Amino acid sequence: MIWEWVGAALGLVGVVLGIRQHLWAWWFFAASSLIYLWLYWTVGLYGQVLLMTVFIGLSLWGLRDWSQPTQSDQTEPHWMPTKSSLLYVLAGLGIWLALWMLMRSSDNPSVVMDSLVTAISIVAMRLMSLKAHQAWLAWALANGLSIYLFTGQALYATAGLYAVQLVLSFVGLRQWLRS
């Protein structure tokens, strides 16, 4: 499907721009998310539909954070303190459990994996808007799990996008560490 390829391409451009800390990354994330929202709805991955809805909102939030940082730690990439990192891990677990509970009786073919990828991705997107290095580690985990999820749904272009993004997660971390 052509829209899958368009969404994948826009998402990939967003990741490359994100690695470079370019403000336009957030516009590409929002556009890709809008396309994928529709695509995931058509295949019954409701956690991903929710994720794309959240991503559109987080893209606007990230755009605001990167264009008007309110804290000095949002201007340059940094390691988030361990205590804050643990809070994000707990938030991710809470989101996963809540999504699993909400979707478990739906016709979602992969409710556990769909809800897990969704939870990790929400946390990763927020960490990225804060320019926390941990965002790239969360993205690596989400991207690796996404390859499995989307291959199972025969969304091969999307699985390919996540394979590339898995590699780019480590490139992004390395690049942000250098800056």
Salt bridges, closest charged atoms under 4 A:
ASP65 OD1 - ARG64 NH2 2.65
ASP65 OD2 - ARG126 NH1 2.76
